[in-house]
Amino acid sequence: MRYLLDTNICIYLMKRQPEKARERFAQCFHGDVGISAVTLAELEYGVRASGERRSQNAQALIALLEDLVVAPFDAGAAAAYGILRAGVPKQQGRKDALDKLIASHAVALDATLVTNNEADFQRYSGVVIENWVA
């Protein structure tokens, strides 16, 4: 796996916009792009919480998952998380626990993290970031 998608990129792909993200995704080969099980958990929650669009969003998620590898959060990812979290100073009020898990998973997989929220991940050492929207 070369690329690990952040949740926001998955949502863009599910909505089929912006076109730039879709085009970049289409250039990849099957198996090159995946998501963390943590990202899948966020997407599953989003589907369940989407009210009247729940059925439509569930179908969009199913379609997206056909083209992705879902990487389990395993012992290697847990070890990378410990290192990554220990290297970041504590900040009160910052709720980024899932971002830390996703970032550490990308490091463990030696994958480029694709996100439109670059600022959320730049402080994590060892994370290679790419933005398919900018």
QUIBELPE-V428555 format. One record per pair of residues at least 24 apart in sequence whose C-alpha atoms are under 7 Angstrom apart, sorted by sequence separation. I is the first residue (numbers start at 1). J is the second residue. If there is no record, write none. Layout:
# QUIBELPE-V428555
{{I;J} {I;J}}
This chain:
# QUIBELPE-V428555
{{80;104} {103;127} {77;104} {80;107} {77;105} {80;108} {3;32} {4;33} {5;34} {1;31} {2;32} {3;33} {4;34} {5;35} {1;32} {2;33} {3;34} {4;35} {77;108} {1;33} {4;36} {7;39} {73;105} {76;108} {1;34} {6;39} {35;68} {37;70} {34;68} {35;69} {36;70} {37;71} {33;68} {34;69} {35;70} {36;71} {37;72} {7;43} {33;69} {34;70} {35;71} {36;72} {37;73} {88;124} {30;67} {31;68} {34;71} {36;73} {31;69} {84;124} {84;125} {14;60} {14;61} {14;64} {38;102} {36;102} {36;105} {4;106} {9;115} {4;111} {6;113} {8;115} {9;116} {3;111} {4;112} {5;113} {6;114} {8;116} {24;132} {2;111} {3;112} {4;113} {5;114} {6;115} {1;111} {2;112} {3;113} {4;114} {5;115} {3;114} {21;132} {20;132} {21;133} {20;133}}
